[in-house]
Each structure stands twice: as structure tokens, then as C-alpha cells.
Amino acid sequence: MVATRTELLDELTAGGLAARTLRGREVAVLFQVSERTVLEWSRRGRLPTVVGPRGIRSYPAEAVADLLRQAGEVAITG
């Protein structure tokens, strides 16, 4: 089950996600966009991607937080 946007934002602002990667669905929830949009951002270099051994993409939480800051979505410190 994917966490809600509020839960994910709370974790980001508290620094709880800094050491992990987020799944595409989690990033989509944070930005309120489709998973396809997240994939397109990745392909265009807007969002760094980590591809696991099984080819599954994930996104560094710190990079997602940076993108949220740039978009002015939330005031994330640290």
C-alpha cells in the first residue's frame, strides 16, 4: 500500500526518507501526477533514477525533495 501524500511529505520534512529511494508511485503521489509522468521526468533527466538488478526504477528521496523545493510545493528543510 502506498502512503498518502501527507504521510510522505511528513516523512520527507522529518528527514525520515533521506537514506532510501522512493518508488515511482510514491513520487507520483507526492507531485500529484501519473506514474507515466514520473517515468518521463526520469527519461529527460529531471529526476535521477536508480535501476535495480531486476530493472525496477526507484528515485532517491533527497532528489525528490530537491525537486519539490524547486517546484515550490513545500518548504522542506534539510
DSSP file (Angstrom, degrees, kcal/mol; ACC not computed):
  #  RESIDUE AA STRUCTURE BP1 BP2  ACC     N-H-->O    O-->H-N    N-H-->O    O-->H-N    TCO  KAPPA ALPHA  PHI   PSI    X-CA   Y-CA   Z-CA
    1    1 A M              0   0    0      0, 0.0     2,-0.3     0, 0.0     0, 0.0   0.000 360.0 360.0 360.0 136.3    0.0    0.0    0.0
    2    2 A V        -     0   0    0      1,-0.1    24,-0.0    23,-0.0     0, 0.0  -0.669 360.0-117.9 -87.4 137.5    1.3    3.4   -0.9
    3    3 A A        -     0   0    0     -2,-0.3    -1,-0.1     1,-0.1    26,-0.1  -0.261  34.9-100.0 -66.7 159.2    1.4    6.1    1.8
    4    4 A T     >  -     0   0    0      1,-0.1     4,-2.4     4,-0.0     5,-0.2  -0.319  32.0-106.6 -75.2 165.2   -0.7    9.2    1.3
    5    5 A R  H  > S+     0   0    0      1,-0.2     4,-2.8     2,-0.2     5,-0.2   0.911 121.5  52.0 -58.1 -44.0    0.8   12.5    0.1
    6    6 A T  H  > S+     0   0    0      1,-0.2     4,-2.4     2,-0.2    -1,-0.2   0.908 109.6  48.7 -61.5 -43.4    0.6   13.9    3.6
    7    7 A E  H  > S+     0   0    0      2,-0.2     4,-2.1     1,-0.2    -1,-0.2   0.916 113.2  47.1 -63.3 -43.4    2.4   10.9    5.1
    8    8 A L  H  X S+     0   0    0     -4,-2.4     4,-2.4     2,-0.2    -2,-0.2   0.907 112.4  49.3 -66.1 -42.0    5.2   11.1    2.5
    9    9 A L  H  X S+     0   0    0     -4,-2.8     4,-2.7     2,-0.2     5,-0.2   0.899 109.7  52.4 -63.8 -40.2    5.6   14.8    3.0
   10   10 A D  H  X S+     0   0    0     -4,-2.4     4,-1.7    -5,-0.2     6,-0.2   0.914 110.7  47.5 -60.9 -42.6    5.8   14.4    6.7
   11   11 A E  H  X>S+     0   0    0     -4,-2.1     5,-2.1     2,-0.2     6,-0.8   0.897 112.5  49.5 -65.9 -40.2    8.5   11.8    6.3
   12   12 A L  H ><5S+     0   0    0     -4,-2.4     3,-1.0     1,-0.2    -2,-0.2   0.928 111.6  47.5 -64.5 -45.1   10.4   14.0    3.9
   13   13 A T  H 3<5S+     0   0    0     -4,-2.7    -1,-0.2     1,-0.3    -2,-0.2   0.815 112.1  50.4 -68.5 -28.7   10.3   17.0    6.1
   14   14 A A  H 3<5S-     0   0    0     -4,-1.7    -1,-0.3    -5,-0.2    -2,-0.2   0.541 114.0-118.6 -83.4  -7.0   11.4   15.0    9.2
   15   15 A G  T X<5S+     0   0    0     -3,-1.0     3,-0.8    -4,-0.5     4,-0.3   0.586  75.7 129.9  81.3  10.3   14.3   13.6    7.2
   16   16 A G  T 3 <S+     0   0    0     -5,-2.1    -4,-0.2    -6,-0.2     3,-0.2   0.673  72.3  44.4 -72.3 -16.9   13.0   10.0    7.5
   17   17 A L  T >  S+     0   0    0     -6,-0.8     3,-2.1     1,-0.1    44,-0.4   0.463  81.0 102.9-103.8  -2.2   13.3    9.3    3.8
   18   18 A A  T <  S+     0   0    0     -3,-0.8    44,-0.5     1,-0.3    -1,-0.1   0.799  82.6  46.0 -55.3 -34.8   16.7   10.7    3.2
   19   19 A A  T 3  S+     0   0    0     -4,-0.3    -1,-0.3    -3,-0.2     2,-0.2   0.385 108.9  60.8 -93.5   5.4   18.5    7.4    3.1
   20   20 A R  S <  S-     0   0    0     -3,-2.1    41,-2.3    39,-0.0    42,-0.3  -0.736  75.0-115.3-127.0 175.4   16.1    5.5    0.9
   21   21 A T  E     -A   60   0A   0     -2,-0.2     2,-0.3    39,-0.2    -2,-0.1  -0.760  24.5-132.1-107.4 157.7   14.7    5.6   -2.5
   22   22 A L  E     -A   59   0A   0     37,-3.5    37,-2.6    -2,-0.3     2,-0.1  -0.829  18.1-120.0-108.8 147.0   11.1    6.1   -3.5
   23   23 A R  E  >  -A   58   0A   0     -2,-0.3     4,-2.1    35,-0.2     3,-0.3  -0.415  32.4-106.7 -76.9 160.7    9.0    4.0   -5.9
   24   24 A G  H  > S+     0   0    0     33,-0.5     4,-2.5     1,-0.2     5,-0.2   0.868 120.4  55.3 -56.7 -39.0    7.5    5.7   -8.9
   25   25 A R  H  > S+     0   0    0      1,-0.2     4,-2.2     2,-0.2    -1,-0.2   0.891 106.5  50.6 -63.4 -39.4    4.0    5.5   -7.4
   26   26 A E  H  > S+     0   0    0     -3,-0.3     4,-2.2     2,-0.2    -1,-0.2   0.908 111.2  47.9 -65.3 -42.1    5.2    7.3   -4.3
   27   27 A V  H  X S+     0   0    0     -4,-2.1     4,-2.1     1,-0.2     5,-0.2   0.914 110.6  52.4 -63.9 -42.0    6.8   10.1   -6.4
   28   28 A A  H  X>S+     0   0    0     -4,-2.5     5,-2.0     1,-0.2     4,-1.2   0.899 108.9  49.9 -60.5 -41.2    3.6   10.4   -8.4
   29   29 A V  H  <5S+     0   0    0     -4,-2.2     3,-0.3     3,-0.2    -1,-0.2   0.920 109.4  51.7 -63.8 -43.6    1.6   10.7   -5.2
   30   30 A L  H  <5S+     0   0    0     -4,-2.2    -2,-0.2     1,-0.2    -1,-0.2   0.900 120.0  33.6 -60.6 -41.8    3.9   13.5   -3.9
   31   31 A F  H  <5S-     0   0    0     -4,-2.1    -1,-0.2    -5,-0.1    -2,-0.2   0.506 105.3-125.6 -93.3  -5.3    3.6   15.5   -7.1
   32   32 A Q  T  <5S+     0   0    0     -4,-1.2     2,-0.2    -3,-0.3    -3,-0.2   0.935  70.9 117.9  57.0  49.3    0.0   14.5   -7.8
   33   33 A V      < -     0   0    0     -5,-2.0    -1,-0.2    -6,-0.1     2,-0.1  -0.771  69.8 -84.5-130.4 176.5    0.9   13.3  -11.3
   34   34 A S     >  -     0   0    0     -2,-0.2     4,-1.6     1,-0.1     3,-0.2  -0.425  33.3-116.4 -81.4 160.9    0.8   10.0  -13.1
   35   35 A E  H  > S+     0   0    0      1,-0.2     4,-2.2     2,-0.2     5,-0.2   0.833 117.5  60.9 -63.4 -31.6    3.5    7.3  -12.8
   36   36 A R  H  > S+     0   0    0      1,-0.2     4,-2.2     2,-0.2    -1,-0.2   0.886 101.6  52.0 -62.6 -38.7    4.0    7.8  -16.5
   37   37 A T  H  > S+     0   0    0     -3,-0.2     4,-2.5     2,-0.2    -1,-0.2   0.908 107.9  51.4 -64.0 -42.0    4.9   11.5  -15.9
   38   38 A V  H  X S+     0   0    0     -4,-1.6     4,-2.0     1,-0.2    -2,-0.2   0.917 109.7  50.0 -60.9 -43.2    7.5   10.4  -13.3
   39   39 A L  H  X S+     0   0    0     -4,-2.2     4,-2.5     1,-0.2    -1,-0.2   0.897 109.9  50.7 -61.9 -40.7    9.0    8.0  -15.8
   40   40 A E  H  X S+     0   0    0     -4,-2.2     4,-2.0     2,-0.2     6,-0.2   0.901 107.7  52.6 -65.7 -40.7    9.1   10.8  -18.4
   41   41 A W  H  <>S+     0   0    0     -4,-2.5     5,-2.2     1,-0.2     6,-1.0   0.905 110.4  49.7 -58.8 -40.6   10.9   13.1  -15.9
   42   42 A S  H ><5S+     0   0    0     -4,-2.0     3,-1.3     1,-0.2    -2,-0.2   0.932 109.6  49.5 -64.0 -46.7   13.4   10.3  -15.4
   43   43 A R  H 3<5S+     0   0    0     -4,-2.5    -1,-0.2     1,-0.3    -2,-0.2   0.829 111.5  49.8 -62.9 -32.6   14.0    9.8  -19.1
   44   44 A R  T 3<5S-     0   0    0     -4,-2.0    -1,-0.3    -5,-0.2    -2,-0.2   0.454 116.6-112.6 -87.7  -0.7   14.5   13.5  -19.6
   45   45 A G  T < 5S+     0   0    0     -3,-1.3    -3,-0.2    -4,-0.4    -2,-0.1   0.564  84.6 119.7  84.6   8.3   17.0   13.8  -16.7
   46   46 A R  S   <S+     0   0    0     -5,-2.2    -4,-0.2     1,-0.2    -5,-0.1   0.784  79.9  33.6 -74.7 -26.7   14.8   15.9  -14.5
   47   47 A L  S    S-     0   0    0     -6,-1.0    -2,-0.2    -9,-0.1    -1,-0.2  -0.977  87.9-123.3-134.8 118.2   14.8   13.2  -11.8
   48   48 A P        -     0   0    0      0, 0.0     2,-0.4     0, 0.0    -6,-0.1  -0.277  30.6-152.4 -59.8 145.5   17.8   10.9  -11.1
   49   49 A T        -     0   0    0     10,-0.2     2,-0.5    -7,-0.1    10,-0.2  -0.954  14.5-155.7-126.8 140.7   16.9    7.2  -11.3
   50   50 A V  E     -B   58   0A   0      8,-3.1     8,-2.1    -2,-0.4     2,-0.6  -0.972  14.0-157.8-110.9 123.4   18.3    4.1   -9.6
   51   51 A V  E     -B   57   0A   0     -2,-0.5     6,-0.2     6,-0.2    -2,-0.0  -0.904  12.6-146.0-105.4 119.3   17.7    1.0  -11.6
   52   52 A G    >   -     0   0    0      4,-2.7     3,-2.2    -2,-0.6     6,-0.0  -0.122  33.5 -90.5 -75.9 175.8   17.8   -2.2   -9.5
   53   53 A P  T 3  S+     0   0    0      0, 0.0    -1,-0.1     0, 0.0    -2,-0.0   0.744 128.0  51.0 -61.8 -24.7   19.1   -5.6  -10.6
   54   54 A R  T 3  S-     0   0    0      2,-0.1     3,-0.1     0, 0.0    -2,-0.0   0.302 122.8-103.9 -95.7   9.6   15.6   -6.6  -11.8
   55   55 A G  S <  S+     0   0    0     -3,-2.2     2,-0.4     1,-0.3    -4,-0.0   0.576  72.2 146.6  82.9   9.6   15.2   -3.4  -13.8
   56   56 A I        -     0   0    0      1,-0.0    -4,-2.7    -5,-0.0    -1,-0.3  -0.681  41.5-136.2 -84.4 129.5   12.9   -1.8  -11.3
   57   57 A R  E     + B   0  51A   0     -2,-0.4   -33,-0.5    -6,-0.2     2,-0.3  -0.593  26.7 171.3 -86.2 143.6   13.3    2.0  -11.1
   58   58 A S  E     -AB  23  50A   0     -8,-2.1    -8,-3.1    -2,-0.3   -35,-0.2  -0.937  22.8-132.7-143.1 168.3   13.4    4.0   -7.9
   59   59 A Y  E     -A   22   0A   0    -37,-2.6   -37,-3.5    -2,-0.3   -10,-0.2  -0.980  25.0-110.5-131.3 127.5   14.2    7.6   -7.1
   60   60 A P  E  >  -A   21   0A   0      0, 0.0     4,-2.0     0, 0.0     3,-0.4  -0.326  23.7-137.2 -58.4 129.9   16.5    8.9   -4.4
   61   61 A A  H  > S+     0   0    0    -41,-2.3     4,-2.7   -44,-0.4     5,-0.2   0.865 102.8  55.7 -58.2 -38.3   14.4   10.6   -1.7
   62   62 A E  H  > S+     0   0    0    -44,-0.5     4,-2.2   -42,-0.3    -1,-0.2   0.893 107.3  48.8 -63.9 -39.0   16.8   13.5   -1.5
   63   63 A A  H  > S+     0   0    0     -3,-0.4     4,-2.1     2,-0.2    -1,-0.2   0.879 111.2  50.4 -66.8 -37.5   16.5   14.2   -5.2
   64   64 A V  H  X S+     0   0    0     -4,-2.0     4,-2.3     2,-0.2    -2,-0.2   0.919 109.9  50.2 -65.3 -43.3   12.7   14.1   -4.9
   65   65 A A  H  X S+     0   0    0     -4,-2.7     4,-2.3     1,-0.2    -2,-0.2   0.903 109.6  51.6 -61.2 -41.7   12.8   16.6   -2.0
   66   66 A D  H  X S+     0   0    0     -4,-2.2     4,-2.5     1,-0.2    -1,-0.2   0.914 109.7  48.9 -60.6 -43.4   15.0   18.9   -4.1
   67   67 A L  H  X S+     0   0    0     -4,-2.1     4,-2.1     1,-0.2    -1,-0.2   0.878 109.5  52.2 -66.1 -37.4   12.6   18.8   -7.0
   68   68 A L  H  X>S+     0   0    0     -4,-2.3     5,-1.9     2,-0.2     4,-0.6   0.905 109.7  49.7 -63.2 -41.0    9.7   19.5   -4.6
   69   69 A R  H ><5S+     0   0    0     -4,-2.3     3,-1.0     1,-0.2    -2,-0.2   0.936 110.9  49.2 -61.7 -46.4   11.6   22.5   -3.3
   70   70 A Q  H 3<5S+     0   0    0     -4,-2.5    -1,-0.2     1,-0.3    -2,-0.2   0.863 110.4  50.7 -61.6 -36.8   12.3   23.8   -6.8
   71   71 A A  H 3<5S-     0   0    0     -4,-2.1    -1,-0.3    -5,-0.2    -2,-0.2   0.607 109.0-126.7 -77.3 -10.8    8.6   23.4   -7.7
   72   72 A G  T <<5 +     0   0    0     -3,-1.0    -3,-0.2    -4,-0.6    -2,-0.1   0.707  67.3 135.6  72.6  18.8    7.7   25.4   -4.6
   73   73 A E  S   <S-     0   0    0     -5,-1.9     2,-0.3     1,-0.2    -4,-0.1   0.925  73.0  -8.8 -65.2 -46.2    5.4   22.6   -3.5
   74   74 A V        -     0   0    0     -6,-0.6     2,-1.1    -9,-0.1    -1,-0.2  -0.966  68.4-108.0-148.6 160.5    6.5   22.6    0.1
   75   75 A A        +     0   0    0     -2,-0.3     2,-0.6    -3,-0.1    -6,-0.1  -0.804  43.8 178.5 -94.0  97.5    9.1   24.1    2.3
   76   76 A I        -     0   0    0     -2,-1.1     2,-0.4   -11,-0.2   -63,-0.1  -0.886  11.8-157.5-102.6 125.4   11.4   21.2    3.1
   77   77 A T              0   0    0     -2,-0.6   -62,-0.1   -64,-0.2    -2,-0.0  -0.821 360.0 360.0-101.4 142.5   14.4   21.9    5.2
   78   78 A G              0   0    0     -2,-0.4    -1,-0.2   -64,-0.0   -65,-0.0   0.489 360.0 360.0  76.1 360.0   17.4   19.7    5.2
